[in-house]
């Protein structure tokens, strides 16, 4: 019979459909809030009378809180029941969102964003666990396609939705928009979701959690603030990296010697789950690093207004949507590793084209390459989400979803930090090299047609030359960053051999038995 807390896979009716919709709205709320507030920061800064460093804590506080609280989601859900925790976190996230919109000063905003991160950390892993339990094995790929749309498209749509809400209404609506979806999610879960079995014998590993929380929190702080403070030129950043290393050391030393560790290391005995973690980290790094590059390129280099840039970025979500609609069926006939290799190859190809983007790149090329890149992401995400849980025991599923989410979040922070740091330093390096050649003795600048436009003997001419050099330096720096991400994608493609054969398993599951049940 169906286990408590799951929706019978043999009855795909209203109950299962409503649980699916509620899980998706929770996923989209959390995924949107990772990026939707970014574009509203300048507006918040003026209203809340905050400095540049203070307003950045609106993002940092959320990221750090979510990263720390993702790890214990599995234990909390197993101990107190998945339905109860899902409802509490959905309601808490919604209330925290409203409080963020009502914040009167920067201190209140940071506190409420911390609350958002604490409650929001559980939404994605719990929604994935609910989706996995609500569908039979032969429908698992379809379930992951539906769930993946929210996870992948939320961050992509966030900037454009945030820009529209901020410009059309005010920055407060960036947070208020969660209210109707939050209410719907909480009511839907209360009515249609069953509770899981509670394990009252579970004891919390406080030492393991504290060590891991300190390690992840310090790492996230260092990654988030490193670019502002000059990385290893800052004593704060050095201290945070040292504290993070010590935290990880004590966590692993403790976990490998205690009988009941905080993280169930039995997860990593499953080859498919390990493969899923590796490629989930790859996806987090590539997805968020390209997003971090594309938005400033479209706005600062080409000069599109923020709403136009957001719409162009949203085209990548269209490609992802199409891929996820197709890939669930394709997995019955094509190996997951083949789809992942194909998706990564398409992503690498799109990045190769992006290395040639300039301030003259047209809208058509941007849309085509963005759609192609999104299609590649979709081909990777669904197979790896399916593979990760293909052979994982049921009792480890909630812990597995929280670990996958943690891997993606940490990898995305690392990717964003690396590309933004390289972009800033690369622009300075290239500017320094190019500016050396801008002088009255350069023969190109002495040509009559050029000298008429750029006369280095006048202030206007020098200003124009400086602006042109800065633009070219930015273009080259972006190209180098795209090239770096492209090389990373190409290098990790051979790792797909880690993934075992999946086609035979999924095809065997494609015809459900007459008495199909949820495990």
VOGU-3710 file (C-alpha; in Angstrom, 3 decimals, decimal comma):
1> xxxxxxxxxx> 0,000/0,000/0,000  1,068/3,625/-0,342  3,264/4,866/2,420  2,058/7,704/4,662  2,688/11,146/3,325  2,570/10,233/-0,333  -0,115/10,486/-2,949  -0,945/7,167/-4,514  0,698/6,987/-7,901  -2,058/4,651/-9,086
11> xxxxxxxxxx> -4,623/7,446/-8,676  -3,382/10,420/-10,733  -6,449/12,479/-9,973  -7,284/15,784/-8,294  -5,375/15,038/-5,089  -2,065/14,339/-6,794  -2,521/17,200/-9,229  -3,131/19,680/-6,428  -0,095/18,465/-4,470  1,961/18,858/-7,653
21> xxxxxxxxxx> 0,732/22,429/-8,171  1,432/23,344/-4,537  4,930/21,862/-4,730  5,552/23,844/-7,911  4,343/27,161/-6,467  6,624/26,658/-3,453  9,555/25,895/-5,759  8,906/28,915/-7,971  8,551/31,268/-4,980  11,918/30,240/-3,570
31> xxxxxxxxxx> 13,664/30,091/-6,961  12,387/33,544/-7,927  13,587/35,108/-4,689  17,198/34,118/-5,393  17,326/36,784/-8,131  14,165/38,912/-8,086  15,432/41,333/-5,409  18,723/42,100/-7,171  17,325/44,668/-9,585  15,428/46,476/-6,806
41> xxxxxxxxxx> 18,512/47,123/-4,634  19,147/50,709/-5,859  15,526/51,623/-5,102  15,688/49,992/-1,659  18,934/51,786/-0,878  17,316/55,207/-1,194  14,138/54,292/0,670  15,937/52,547/3,534  18,748/55,160/3,732  21,412/52,456/3,472
51> xxxxxxxxxx> 25,019/52,585/2,290  26,224/50,407/-0,592  27,790/47,917/1,802  24,657/47,779/3,953  22,256/47,247/1,063  24,332/44,285/-0,171  23,415/42,513/3,059  19,868/42,253/1,690  21,248/39,626/-0,691  23,986/38,228/1,551
61> xxxxxxxxxx> 21,724/37,559/4,545  19,292/35,543/2,423  22,026/33,515/0,711  23,851/32,665/3,937  20,688/31,742/5,879  19,388/29,547/3,044  22,752/27,805/2,648  23,057/26,999/6,358  19,478/25,754/6,758  19,412/23,575/3,626
71> xxxxxxxxxx> 21,607/20,889/5,202  19,280/19,923/8,132  16,084/19,808/6,009  16,232/16,013/5,690  16,579/15,434/9,437  13,865/17,962/10,337  11,369/16,453/7,866  12,095/12,904/9,041  11,786/13,895/12,702  8,674/16,095/12,637
81> xxxxxxxxxx> 6,910/15,037/9,441  7,278/16,359/5,915  3,791/17,881/5,648  4,095/19,835/8,892  7,526/21,237/7,988  6,469/22,020/4,397  3,448/24,008/5,644  5,444/25,817/8,348  8,198/26,764/5,908  5,761/27,870/3,182
91> xxxxxxxxxx> 3,816/29,986/5,676  6,973/31,359/7,299  8,445/32,257/3,911  5,248/34,069/2,924  5,068/36,027/6,201  8,766/36,930/5,951  8,182/38,144/2,365  5,399/40,473/3,513  7,566/41,753/6,376  10,377/42,473/3,877
101> xxxxxxxxxx> 7,962/44,584/1,850  6,945/46,464/4,997  10,512/47,019/6,302  11,183/50,606/7,409  14,970/50,499/7,728  17,937/48,388/6,689  18,133/46,539/10,017  14,562/45,307/9,709  15,130/44,344/6,090  18,208/42,227/6,887
111> xxxxxxxxxx> 16,410/40,468/9,771  13,378/39,690/7,598  15,596/38,484/4,729  17,315/36,160/7,196  13,862/34,801/8,079  13,127/34,364/4,383  16,318/32,385/3,922  15,683/30,176/6,972  12,161/29,209/5,878  12,910/29,202/2,142
121> xxxxxxxxxx> 15,804/26,749/2,453  13,411/23,805/2,825  11,017/24,638/-0,022  13,028/23,301/-2,969  14,253/20,015/-1,397  10,851/19,273/0,157  9,011/20,015/-3,084  11,355/17,673/-4,958  10,856/14,928/-2,362  7,062/15,372/-2,579
131> xxxxxxxxxx> 7,180/15,146/-6,385  9,305/11,995/-6,255  6,897/10,332/-3,815  3,772/11,420/-5,670  4,680/9,717/-8,952  5,401/6,073/-9,699  8,811/5,045/-10,979  7,720/4,994/-14,607  6,529/8,635/-14,256  9,562/9,879/-12,353
141> xxxxxxxxxx> 11,176/11,564/-15,387  7,931/13,451/-16,109  7,728/14,567/-12,487  11,295/15,865/-12,573  10,540/17,705/-15,816  7,632/19,518/-14,161  9,624/20,274/-11,010  12,701/21,330/-12,970  10,746/24,009/-14,816  10,266/25,876/-11,561
151> xxxxxxxxxx> 13,850/25,452/-10,389  15,406/26,453/-13,715  13,005/29,144/-14,883  12,630/30,893/-11,516  16,134/32,403/-11,495  15,914/33,194/-15,224  12,573/35,026/-14,939  13,449/36,724/-11,631  15,346/39,759/-12,983  12,741/40,646/-15,619
161> xxxxxxxxxx> 9,815/40,200/-13,212  11,647/42,184/-10,514  12,381/44,997/-12,961  8,777/45,177/-14,139  7,337/45,183/-10,609  9,831/47,786/-9,408  9,319/50,179/-12,318  5,551/49,691/-12,633  4,741/49,739/-8,913  7,544/49,836/-6,309
171> xxxxxxxxxx> 10,276/47,622/-4,893  7,879/46,527/-2,128  5,972/44,419/-4,672  9,063/42,326/-5,305  8,203/40,769/-1,936  4,419/41,229/-1,849  4,083/39,143/-5,034  4,723/36,024/-2,926  1,611/36,580/-0,765  -1,125/35,051/-2,991
181> xxxxxxxxxx> 1,104/32,139/-4,031  2,111/31,503/-0,428  -1,493/31,446/0,798  -2,491/29,102/-2,025  0,446/26,783/-1,264  -0,259/26,571/2,463  -3,999/25,922/2,017  -3,378/23,376/-0,738  -0,835/21,444/1,317  -3,128/21,454/4,364
191> xxxxxxxxxx> -6,028/20,032/2,369  -4,453/17,628/-0,108  -1,107/16,427/1,292  -0,836/13,497/3,699  1,671/13,428/6,537  4,741/11,219/6,476  5,756/8,881/9,252  7,627/10,661/12,049  10,784/9,107/13,484  10,632/10,243/17,095
201> xxxxxxxxxx> 13,815/8,329/17,933  15,996/10,610/15,817  18,483/12,689/17,782  20,013/15,862/16,396  23,778/15,963/15,901  24,366/19,480/17,230  28,139/19,361/16,898  27,986/18,187/13,278  25,361/20,775/12,383  27,232/23,610/14,092
211> xxxxxxxxxx> 30,498/22,719/12,371  28,810/22,473/8,959  26,811/25,677/9,514  29,952/27,614/10,449  31,805/26,164/7,444  29,067/26,905/4,892  28,161/30,284/6,393  31,775/31,477/6,416  32,332/30,212/2,872  29,207/31,964/1,592
221> xxxxxxxxxx> 30,193/35,214/3,298  33,668/35,068/1,771  32,308/34,310/-1,703  29,631/36,996/-1,515  31,816/39,785/-0,111  35,140/38,860/-1,666  34,808/41,058/-4,737  33,781/44,105/-2,683  36,677/43,752/-0,236  39,449/42,720/-2,619
231> xxxxxxxxxx> 39,569/38,992/-1,835  42,848/38,012/-0,154  43,830/41,644/0,278  41,141/41,777/2,972  41,712/40,397/6,457  37,982/39,647/6,750  37,958/37,399/3,683  41,097/35,537/4,791  39,567/34,982/8,234  36,310/33,700/6,716
241> xxxxxxxxxx> 38,133/31,191/4,514  40,187/29,974/7,503  37,064/29,610/9,658  35,331/27,757/6,814  38,240/25,326/6,419  38,296/24,646/10,177  34,524/24,102/10,184  34,699/21,583/7,333  37,600/19,773/9,031  35,711/19,352/12,307
251> xxxxxxxxxx> 32,530/18,367/10,454  34,180/15,555/8,503  36,352/14,455/11,426  33,280/14,239/13,657  30,972/12,696/11,053  33,394/9,907/10,151  33,892/8,900/13,785  30,384/9,169/15,275  27,715/6,467/15,113  24,934/8,869/14,060
261> xxxxxxxxxx> 26,350/11,678/11,922  24,372/14,754/10,939  24,624/13,896/7,228  23,810/10,298/6,313  26,924/9,268/4,410  25,040/6,238/3,113  23,863/8,676/0,431  27,292/8,635/-1,147  27,416/4,852/-1,460  24,973/5,171/-4,341
271> xxxxxxxxxx> 26,930/5,757/-7,566  24,015/7,379/-9,353  23,400/9,815/-6,507  27,072/10,829/-6,456  26,901/11,400/-10,216  23,785/13,528/-9,711  25,564/15,633/-7,070  28,547/16,222/-9,360  26,462/17,368/-12,302  24,059/19,340/-10,105
281> xxxxxxxxxx> 27,081/21,320/-8,903  28,141/21,773/-12,531  24,668/23,011/-13,473  24,539/25,410/-10,534  27,900/26,874/-11,440  27,230/27,223/-15,171  23,600/28,403/-14,916  24,167/31,136/-12,359  27,573/32,260/-13,631  26,220/32,804/-17,164
291> xxxxxxxxxx> 23,243/34,660/-15,687  25,614/36,854/-13,674  27,457/37,720/-16,895  24,588/38,063/-19,369  22,557/40,679/-17,500  25,392/43,249/-17,084  26,571/42,571/-20,655  23,179/43,411/-22,129  22,753/46,484/-19,924  26,273/47,917/-19,615
301> xxxxxxxxxx> 27,872/46,949/-22,935  25,006/46,939/-25,425  22,944/49,463/-23,449  19,529/47,807/-23,213  17,166/49,054/-20,469  16,681/46,569/-17,657  13,226/45,360/-18,745  14,428/44,700/-22,315  17,472/42,877/-20,970  15,208/40,799/-18,730
311> xxxxxxxxxx> 12,975/39,820/-21,650  16,003/38,799/-23,717  17,284/36,698/-20,831  13,844/35,116/-20,479  14,271/33,611/-23,949  16,698/31,170/-22,355  13,810/29,966/-20,203  11,821/29,222/-23,364  14,552/26,842/-24,525  14,618/25,178/-21,112
321> xxxxxxxxxx> 10,836/24,798/-21,149  10,852/23,069/-24,559  13,660/20,709/-23,545  11,914/19,717/-20,334  8,688/19,011/-22,201  10,541/16,562/-24,460  13,204/15,001/-22,280  10,839/13,014/-20,032  9,749/10,895/-22,995  13,223/10,797/-24,531
331> xxxxxxxxxx> 14,687/9,169/-21,422  12,764/5,960/-22,145  14,753/5,459/-25,354  17,982/7,408/-24,840  20,522/6,919/-22,049  20,575/9,692/-19,452  24,334/10,101/-19,885  23,818/10,609/-23,636  21,294/13,383/-22,975  23,616/14,991/-20,410
341> xxxxxxxxxx> 26,570/14,881/-22,825  24,369/16,349/-25,570  23,068/19,094/-23,281  26,536/20,054/-22,081  27,825/20,052/-25,666  25,014/22,394/-26,737  25,761/24,621/-23,732  29,468/24,694/-24,624  28,600/25,529/-28,256  26,386/28,431/-27,151
351> xxxxxxxxxx> 29,153/29,751/-24,889  31,575/29,580/-27,814  29,292/31,890/-29,776  28,931/34,199/-26,772  32,722/34,729/-26,721  32,243/36,675/-29,954  29,514/38,994/-28,680  30,203/42,740/-28,948  28,270/45,960/-28,457  27,012/45,478/-32,042
361> xxxxxxxxxx> 25,497/42,026/-31,487  21,910/41,947/-32,698  18,742/40,881/-30,902  18,177/37,890/-33,185  21,551/36,334/-32,391  21,093/36,945/-28,661  17,665/35,276/-28,647  18,753/32,291/-30,779  21,847/31,581/-28,681  19,921/32,080/-25,431
371> xxxxxxxxxx> 17,185/29,656/-26,510  19,850/27,144/-27,592  21,650/27,477/-24,256  18,404/27,039/-22,334  17,629/23,929/-24,367  21,013/22,505/-23,382  20,331/23,220/-19,707  16,996/21,410/-19,928  18,585/18,328/-21,510  20,968/18,100/-18,552
381> xxxxxxxxxx> 18,780/18,997/-15,582  15,956/16,470/-15,886  18,143/13,381/-16,538  20,483/14,163/-13,655  17,543/14,800/-11,285  16,071/11,445/-12,311  19,357/9,534/-12,196  20,221/10,830/-8,716  17,204/9,046/-7,209  16,976/6,076/-9,546
391> xxxxxxxxxx> 18,544/3,607/-7,105  18,567/5,632/-3,872  16,670/3,932/-1,000  13,387/5,594/-0,099  14,396/6,449/3,462  17,284/8,564/2,137  15,212/10,509/-0,391  14,536/13,665/1,674  18,175/13,829/2,785  19,177/13,386/-0,852
401> xxxxxxxxxx> 17,047/16,269/-2,109  18,473/18,622/0,528  22,033/17,552/-0,355  21,424/18,154/-4,077  20,015/21,610/-3,331  22,981/22,410/-1,099  25,443/21,327/-3,812  23,703/23,505/-6,393  23,577/26,559/-4,102  27,214/26,370/-3,022
411> xxxxxxxxxx> 28,402/25,763/-6,592  26,334/28,696/-7,889  27,897/31,014/-5,289  31,373/29,828/-6,255  30,633/30,280/-9,963  29,216/33,791/-9,555  32,159/34,867/-7,383  34,720/33,550/-9,862  33,222/35,071/-13,008  32,503/38,474/-11,430
421> xxxxxxxxxx> 36,006/38,613/-9,946  37,571/37,665/-13,281  35,349/40,173/-15,092  36,427/43,036/-12,836  40,121/42,174/-12,889  40,039/41,320/-16,584  38,508/44,689/-17,462  41,280/46,458/-15,553  44,028/44,391/-17,185  42,697/44,853/-20,700
431> xxxxxxxxxx> 42,047/48,564/-20,137  45,629/49,006/-18,973  46,998/47,270/-22,087  44,717/49,064/-24,559  45,222/52,508/-23,042  48,977/52,241/-23,591  48,347/52,406/-27,346  46,081/55,461/-27,184  48,559/58,305/-27,663  49,293/61,008/-30,237
441> xxxxxxxxxx> 52,062/58,838/-31,754  49,710/56,040/-32,758  49,524/56,123/-36,558  45,919/54,947/-36,597  44,869/57,971/-34,522  46,762/60,309/-36,873  44,621/59,356/-39,883  42,508/62,340/-41,030  39,121/60,609/-40,662  39,921/59,321/-37,171
451> xxxxxxxxxx> 41,596/62,487/-35,927  38,499/64,458/-36,837  36,458/62,362/-34,411  39,045/61,600/-31,723  41,403/64,526/-31,220  43,634/63,696/-28,247  44,646/67,334/-27,923  41,129/68,220/-26,678  39,271/67,196/-23,529  36,312/65,913/-25,572
461> xxxxxxxxxx> 38,601/63,785/-27,733  40,376/62,271/-24,735  37,044/61,539/-23,042  35,713/59,835/-26,161  38,883/57,769/-26,510  38,698/56,745/-22,860  35,036/55,696/-23,212  35,847/53,611/-26,284  38,767/51,909/-24,551  36,612/51,109/-21,515
471> xxxxxxxxxx> 33,910/49,594/-23,739  36,421/47,469/-25,647  38,052/46,370/-22,394  34,658/45,257/-21,069  33,860/43,353/-24,276  37,173/41,479/-24,150  36,782/40,743/-20,423  33,288/39,318/-20,976  34,626/37,223/-23,859  37,364/35,809/-21,635
481> xxxxxxxxxx> 34,827/34,954/-18,933  32,527/33,187/-21,384  35,548/31,306/-22,688  36,489/30,236/-19,152  32,989/28,860/-18,499  33,003/27,149/-21,919  36,295/25,381/-21,124  34,898/24,244/-17,770  31,826/22,762/-19,481  33,979/20,923/-22,044
491> xxxxxxxxxx> 36,272/19,548/-19,344  33,421/18,053/-17,278  31,717/16,301/-20,220  33,871/13,123/-19,875  32,650/12,792/-16,264  29,325/11,588/-17,692  30,870/8,102/-17,856  30,231/7,976/-14,081  26,528/7,542/-14,840  25,368/3,981/-15,251
501> xxxxxxxxxx> 22,901/2,700/-17,815  19,388/4,031/-17,256  17,490/3,254/-20,462  16,790/-0,373/-19,578  15,565/0,519/-16,090  13,280/3,315/-17,277  11,864/1,283/-20,167  11,127/-1,570/-17,771  9,255/0,930/-15,624  7,396/2,460/-18,589
511> xxxxxxxxx> 4,645/-0,159/-18,312  3,389/0,038/-14,723  2,055/-3,134/-13,127  -1,665/-3,508/-12,557  -1,300/-2,815/-8,829  1,158/0,093/-9,027  1,965/1,620/-5,680  4,305/4,220/-4,303  7,230/2,620/-2,586
//
